[in-house]
Amino acid sequence: AVCQLVGNGPNPAAASLSLQLVEPVLKAKNPGLLRILTAVQDGKPVMTLNSPQAMVDGLGGAVLAGYPALVGADIMPRLPDVALRRLMASEALPQDLRGRAAVALARQTYLLPDGEAAWRLVSNTAFSGVLPDAVIFARGAKGLSGTEVGDYVQAALRLGMVEDAAKVVVRWQGISATGGVPNAVAERGRMQAVLAVAALQGRVEDRVWDSWMLAQALENQTGARAAQRTLLVVEALGIPVPERVWQQLRDRAVPVSTLVDPAWQRLLAGALRERNIPAGLALISEGWAGQPPAGVVPVVMGASVEALRTLGMEDIGRRVAVEAMLGIPASHLIPLVPEGATAVSETVAKPLIGADAEVPAVSTTVPAADAGLLPPPRVIPVRKPTVPTVKAPTKPTAPSVGL
């Protein structure tokens, strides 16, 4: 059916017959592809998939790349990168459609060349929507002001372009987006970025510490926990936090309970001692309990950054530290792990680690005071590796030969 829709000379009649034959199998094994094939066969736009989180697979992407006019706006970000590259490179398509494909690609890859290509396509169009980091960085900082400068600095930090962020952060003023009036929330975001730049450059001056402390909202548990998380992450990056800063935090902040299971801490320490990367990543992922870095218990977040650096993943540790300090709301550990490294998520846990001898998960505790502010934690089970049974070799016997 796919070949009859995207091959040389599409044949809808033949595709319809093929769909009738394969529909029972596709309905059970690949309902997303079935929905795409049916919609394209009928000439209707593909607006939804079988679930809000579903991604278009390779075959579905090949079909939709051949029928770009039928790609719904909500489907474009879910196409595989190969299909998106094909759409953005097709000069026969309208520039706004190519631009949407390019932006979706840059959001998936985080690659600067993809961001530059996307910005070339959308810079002169009426594009609406949030630009991904790579496109924001490609847009540059020239002529920006207010919140746009802040967007550039945060994007540069998340992409690891620390020196570029440092050149521009001095232009970022903590003003509101509506009237240029000093805004406590905006100023706090600015100081988080200033501290992140300084920490990633290896030195935080006293004036930065003082300005950062003044910007903190320590009168509520959310603000106090965010300050704790930031200081622990900075220490995990190898930057000592002055004792007077810890003292001010203790004097000014409301009491915050951040309980962490000591068994989790001991197991992580053991994994680091043995340089056991799979076990270390499994424990980090479990400690995050499905939260983005900005929602992780402060002690766990600091330990995670230090663990990633100890395991030789310096770039990932720095990226995670930035996300924790800047309060990025929707990012998780697993997408940050480079291709080829071993990590644990709910989708790969069973193939990666033995299926038997399940060990109860060691969970961390998020205080009840944050109920409703963060999504409920998800605990990822850690399983013991399976040791295959090897049978002893049997003694060879000579075959009997009949006379």
C-alpha positions as CSV (number, residue, x, y, z in Angstrom):
1,A,0.0,0.0,0.0
2,V,2.9,2.4,0.8
3,C,4.6,1.7,-2.5
4,Q,1.3,2.2,-4.4
5,L,0.9,5.6,-2.8
6,V,4.4,6.9,-3.1
7,G,5.9,4.9,-5.9
8,N,6.2,5.9,-9.6
9,G,2.7,7.0,-10.5
10,P,0.5,6.7,-7.4
11,N,-2.3,4.1,-7.8
12,P,-5.1,4.9,-5.3
13,A,-7.3,2.0,-6.5
14,A,-4.5,-0.5,-6.0
15,A,-3.7,1.1,-2.6
16,S,-7.3,0.7,-1.6
17,L,-7.2,-3.0,-2.4
18,S,-4.0,-3.5,-0.5
19,L,-5.4,-1.7,2.5
20,Q,-8.3,-4.0,2.6
21,L,-5.9,-6.9,2.8
22,V,-3.5,-5.5,5.4
23,E,-6.0,-3.6,7.5
24,P,-6.5,-6.3,10.2
25,V,-2.7,-6.6,10.7
26,L,-2.1,-2.8,10.7
27,K,-5.0,-2.2,13.1
28,A,-3.3,-4.4,15.6
29,K,0.4,-3.6,14.9
30,N,0.6,-0.1,13.5
31,P,-2.6,1.8,13.8
32,G,-0.8,5.1,13.1
33,L,0.3,4.0,9.7
34,L,-3.2,2.7,8.9
35,R,-4.6,6.1,9.8
36,I,-2.1,7.8,7.6
37,L,-2.6,5.5,4.6
38,T,-6.4,5.7,4.9
39,A,-6.4,9.5,5.1
40,V,-4.0,9.9,2.2
41,Q,-5.9,7.4,0.1
42,D,-9.1,9.5,0.7
43,G,-7.3,12.7,0.0
44,K,-7.9,14.1,3.5
45,P,-5.4,15.9,5.7
46,V,-3.8,13.8,8.5
47,M,-4.7,15.9,11.6
48,T,-4.2,13.4,14.4
49,L,-2.5,10.1,15.3
50,N,-3.7,7.3,17.4
51,S,-2.4,9.0,20.6
52,P,-1.3,12.5,21.6
53,Q,2.3,11.3,22.1
54,A,2.6,9.0,19.1
55,M,5.3,9.7,16.5
56,V,5.1,9.0,12.8
57,D,7.3,6.0,11.9
58,G,9.5,5.7,8.8
59,L,6.9,4.3,6.5
60,G,4.3,6.9,7.5
61,G,6.9,9.6,7.1
62,A,7.7,8.4,3.6
63,V,4.0,8.6,2.7
64,L,3.5,12.0,4.1
65,A,6.6,13.4,2.5
66,G,5.1,12.5,-0.8
67,Y,1.8,14.3,0.1
68,P,3.0,17.4,2.0
69,A,-0.3,19.2,1.5
70,L,-2.0,16.6,3.6
71,V,0.3,17.0,6.6
72,G,-1.6,18.7,9.5
73,A,0.0,21.4,11.6
74,D,0.0,19.1,14.7
75,I,1.5,16.2,12.7
76,M,4.5,18.1,11.3
77,P,6.6,18.0,14.5
78,R,6.0,14.2,14.8
79,L,7.5,13.3,11.4
80,P,10.9,11.5,11.4
81,D,13.9,13.6,10.6
82,V,14.3,12.0,7.1
83,A,10.8,13.1,6.1
84,L,11.4,16.6,7.5
85,R,14.6,17.0,5.6
86,R,12.9,15.9,2.4
87,L,10.1,18.5,2.9
88,M,12.4,21.4,3.7
89,A,14.6,20.7,0.7
90,S,11.7,20.5,-1.8
91,E,11.8,23.8,-3.6
92,A,8.5,23.0,-5.3
93,L,6.7,23.4,-1.9
94,P,5.6,26.8,-0.5
95,Q,8.2,28.4,1.7
96,D,6.0,28.6,4.8
97,L,5.5,24.8,4.6
98,R,9.3,24.2,4.1
99,G,9.9,26.5,7.0
100,R,7.6,24.6,9.3
101,A,9.4,21.4,8.4
102,A,12.7,23.0,9.0
103,V,11.7,24.3,12.5
104,A,10.4,20.9,13.4
105,L,13.7,19.4,12.4
106,A,15.7,21.8,14.4
107,R,13.6,21.1,17.4
108,Q,14.4,17.4,17.1
109,T,18.1,17.6,16.4
110,Y,19.4,20.6,18.4
111,L,22.0,21.0,15.6
112,L,23.1,24.5,14.7
113,P,23.2,23.9,10.9
114,D,19.6,22.8,11.1
115,G,18.8,25.9,13.1
116,E,20.5,28.2,10.5
117,A,18.7,26.5,7.6
118,A,15.3,26.9,9.4
119,W,16.0,30.6,10.2
120,R,16.7,31.3,6.5
121,L,13.3,29.8,5.6
122,V,11.2,31.5,8.3
123,S,12.9,34.8,8.7
124,N,10.8,36.4,5.9
125,T,7.6,34.6,6.6
126,A,4.7,35.0,9.0
127,F,5.8,32.1,11.2
128,S,3.9,31.7,14.4
129,G,4.9,29.5,17.3
130,V,7.8,29.0,19.7
131,L,11.2,28.7,18.0
132,P,13.6,26.0,19.1
133,D,16.9,26.8,20.6
134,A,18.9,26.2,17.4
135,V,16.7,28.7,15.5
136,I,16.8,31.3,18.2
137,F,20.6,31.1,18.3
138,A,20.8,31.3,14.5
139,R,18.6,34.4,14.5
140,G,21.5,36.1,16.5
141,A,21.4,38.8,19.1
142,K,21.7,41.8,16.9
143,G,18.9,44.3,17.4
144,L,17.2,42.2,20.1
145,S,16.0,43.7,23.4
146,G,14.2,42.8,26.6
147,T,12.8,39.3,26.7
148,E,14.3,38.4,23.2
149,V,17.8,38.9,24.7
150,G,16.8,36.5,27.5
151,D,15.5,33.9,25.0
152,Y,18.9,34.1,23.1
153,V,21.0,33.8,26.3
154,Q,19.0,30.8,27.5
155,A,19.1,29.1,24.0
156,A,22.8,29.7,23.8
157,L,23.4,28.1,27.3
158,R,21.3,25.1,26.5
159,L,23.2,24.6,23.3
160,G,26.5,24.8,25.2
161,M,27.5,28.1,23.5
162,V,28.6,29.7,26.8
163,E,30.9,32.4,25.4
164,D,28.2,33.6,23.1
165,A,25.8,33.8,26.0
166,A,28.4,35.7,28.1
167,K,28.7,38.4,25.4
168,V,25.0,39.1,25.4
169,V,23.8,38.5,29.0
170,V,25.0,42.0,30.0
171,R,22.3,43.4,27.7
172,W,19.6,41.4,29.3
173,Q,17.5,43.6,31.7
174,G,15.1,42.1,34.1
175,I,12.0,43.8,32.8
176,S,8.5,42.6,32.1
177,A,7.4,41.8,28.6
178,T,4.5,44.3,28.7
179,G,5.7,47.7,30.0
180,G,9.5,47.7,30.6
181,V,8.8,47.8,34.4
182,P,11.2,46.0,36.7
183,N,9.8,42.6,37.3
184,A,10.9,40.2,40.2
185,V,10.2,37.1,38.1
186,A,12.1,38.4,35.1
187,E,15.0,39.6,37.3
188,R,15.2,36.2,38.9
189,G,15.4,34.5,35.5
190,R,18.1,36.9,34.5
191,M,20.2,36.3,37.6
192,Q,19.9,32.5,37.1
193,A,21.4,32.9,33.6
194,V,24.1,35.3,34.9
195,L,25.0,32.7,37.6
196,A,24.9,29.9,35.0
197,V,27.3,31.7,32.7
198,A,29.7,32.5,35.5
199,A,29.6,28.9,36.8
200,L,30.2,27.4,33.4
201,Q,33.1,29.8,32.8
202,G,34.6,28.5,36.1
203,R,34.4,31.6,38.4
204,V,31.6,33.3,40.2
205,E,32.4,36.8,41.6
206,D,31.1,38.0,44.9
207,R,28.8,40.7,43.3
208,V,27.1,37.9,41.3
209,W,26.5,35.9,44.4
210,D,25.0,39.0,46.2
211,S,22.8,39.9,43.3
212,W,21.6,36.3,42.9
213,M,20.7,36.1,46.6
214,L,18.7,39.3,46.4
215,A,16.7,38.0,43.5
216,Q,15.6,34.8,45.2
217,A,12.0,34.2,46.3
218,L,12.8,32.4,49.6
219,E,9.5,33.2,51.3
220,N,7.9,30.1,49.8
221,Q,9.0,26.5,49.5
222,T,9.1,26.4,45.7
223,G,11.5,29.3,45.6
224,A,13.6,28.0,48.5
225,R,13.9,24.6,46.8
226,A,14.9,26.2,43.5
227,A,17.6,28.1,45.3
228,Q,18.9,24.9,47.0
229,R,18.9,23.1,43.7
230,T,20.8,25.9,42.0
231,L,23.6,26.0,44.7
232,L,24.0,22.2,44.7
233,V,24.2,22.1,40.9
234,V,26.9,24.9,41.0
235,E,28.9,22.9,43.5
236,A,28.5,19.8,41.3
237,L,30.1,21.8,38.5
238,G,33.2,22.2,40.7
239,I,32.5,25.8,41.8
240,P,32.6,26.3,45.6
241,V,29.6,28.2,47.1
242,P,30.7,30.7,49.7
243,E,29.7,29.8,53.3
244,R,28.0,33.2,53.7
245,V,25.6,32.3,50.8
246,W,24.6,29.1,52.5
247,Q,24.1,31.0,55.7
248,Q,21.9,33.6,54.1
249,L,19.9,30.9,52.5
250,R,19.4,29.2,55.9
251,D,18.5,32.5,57.6
252,R,16.1,33.8,55.0
253,A,14.4,30.7,53.4
254,V,11.4,29.0,54.8
255,P,12.1,25.4,56.1
256,V,12.1,22.9,53.3
257,S,12.1,19.1,53.6
258,T,14.1,17.4,50.9
259,L,14.2,13.7,52.0
260,V,16.3,11.4,49.9
261,D,16.5,7.7,50.3
262,P,20.0,6.9,51.7
263,A,20.0,3.6,49.8
264,W,19.7,5.5,46.5
265,Q,22.7,7.6,47.5
266,R,24.8,4.6,48.5
267,L,24.0,2.7,45.3
268,L,24.8,5.7,43.1
269,A,28.1,6.1,45.0
270,G,28.9,2.4,44.4
271,A,28.1,2.7,40.7
272,L,30.4,5.8,40.4
273,R,33.2,4.0,42.3
274,E,33.1,1.1,39.8
275,R,32.5,3.4,36.8
276,N,29.4,1.4,36.0
277,I,27.7,3.6,33.4
278,P,24.5,1.6,32.9
279,A,23.9,1.3,36.6
280,G,24.7,5.0,37.2
281,L,22.4,6.2,34.5
282,A,19.6,3.9,35.7
283,L,19.9,5.3,39.2
284,I,20.0,8.9,37.9
285,S,16.9,8.3,35.8
286,E,15.1,6.6,38.8
287,G,16.0,9.5,41.1
288,W,14.5,12.0,38.7
289,A,11.2,10.1,38.9
290,G,10.0,11.4,35.5
291,Q,10.6,15.0,36.4
292,P,12.5,17.6,34.3
293,P,15.7,18.8,35.9
294,A,13.9,21.9,37.3
295,G,11.5,19.6,39.3
296,V,14.0,17.2,40.7
297,V,14.7,17.1,44.4
298,P,17.7,19.4,45.0
299,V,20.0,16.9,46.6
300,V,19.2,14.4,43.8
301,M,19.8,17.0,41.1
302,G,23.2,18.0,42.5
303,A,24.2,14.3,42.8
304,S,23.1,13.7,39.3
305,V,25.2,16.4,37.7
306,E,28.2,15.3,39.7
307,A,27.6,11.7,38.7
308,L,27.3,12.5,35.0
309,R,30.6,14.3,35.1
310,T,32.3,11.5,37.0
311,L,31.0,9.0,34.4
312,G,32.7,11.0,31.7
313,M,29.6,12.8,30.4
314,E,30.8,16.3,31.1
315,D,28.8,17.9,28.3
316,I,25.6,16.2,29.4
317,G,26.2,17.2,33.0
318,R,26.7,20.8,32.0
319,R,23.5,20.8,29.9
320,V,21.5,19.2,32.7
321,A,22.9,21.8,35.1
322,V,21.8,24.7,32.8
323,E,18.3,23.2,32.6
324,A,18.1,22.8,36.3
325,M,19.3,26.4,37.0
326,L,17.2,28.1,34.3
327,G,14.0,26.1,35.2
328,I,13.4,24.6,31.8
329,P,10.0,22.9,32.2
330,A,10.0,20.0,29.8
331,S,13.3,18.2,29.3
332,H,14.4,14.8,30.5
333,L,17.6,12.9,30.9
334,I,17.2,10.3,28.2
335,P,17.2,12.5,25.1
336,L,20.4,14.2,26.3
337,V,22.4,10.9,26.4
338,P,24.5,10.7,23.2
339,E,23.9,8.0,20.6
340,G,25.6,4.8,21.5
341,A,25.6,5.4,25.3
342,T,23.6,3.2,27.5
343,A,20.7,4.8,29.4
344,V,17.5,3.5,31.0
345,S,14.0,4.7,30.3
346,E,10.6,3.0,30.5
347,T,10.9,2.0,26.9
348,V,14.4,0.5,26.9
349,A,14.6,-0.9,30.5
350,K,13.5,-4.5,29.7
351,P,15.8,-5.0,26.6
352,L,18.7,-3.4,28.4
353,I,18.6,-5.3,31.7
354,G,17.7,-8.8,32.5
355,A,14.0,-9.5,32.9
356,D,14.2,-11.6,36.0
357,A,15.0,-10.8,39.7
358,E,13.2,-7.5,39.9
359,V,14.4,-5.3,42.7
360,P,12.0,-2.9,44.4
361,A,12.6,0.7,43.2
362,V,14.5,3.0,45.5
363,S,12.4,6.1,45.4
364,T,13.0,9.7,46.4
365,T,10.4,11.8,48.2
366,V,9.0,15.0,46.8
367,P,7.5,17.0,49.8
368,A,3.7,17.3,49.9
369,A,4.0,21.1,49.9
370,D,4.7,21.0,46.1
371,A,1.6,18.9,45.4
372,G,-0.1,20.3,42.3
373,L,3.0,22.2,41.2
374,L,4.9,19.2,39.7
375,P,3.6,16.2,37.8
376,P,3.3,13.0,39.9
377,P,6.6,11.1,40.1
378,R,7.1,8.0,38.0
379,V,9.4,5.4,39.5
380,I,11.5,3.4,37.0
381,P,12.3,-0.1,38.3
382,V,15.9,-1.2,38.4
383,R,16.6,-4.8,37.6
384,K,19.5,-7.0,38.3
385,P,21.5,-8.0,35.3
386,T,20.7,-11.5,34.0
387,V,23.6,-13.9,34.2
388,P,23.2,-16.5,31.5
389,T,23.5,-20.2,32.6
390,V,26.4,-21.9,30.8
391,K,26.3,-25.6,30.6
392,A,29.5,-27.6,31.1
393,P,30.8,-29.2,27.9
394,T,30.0,-32.8,27.5
395,K,32.7,-35.4,26.8
396,P,32.7,-36.3,23.1
397,T,32.0,-40.0,22.3
398,A,33.1,-41.8,19.3
399,P,30.3,-42.9,17.0
400,S,29.6,-46.6,16.8
401,V,30.3,-48.2,13.5
402,G,28.4,-51.3,12.5
403,L,30.4,-54.2,11.0
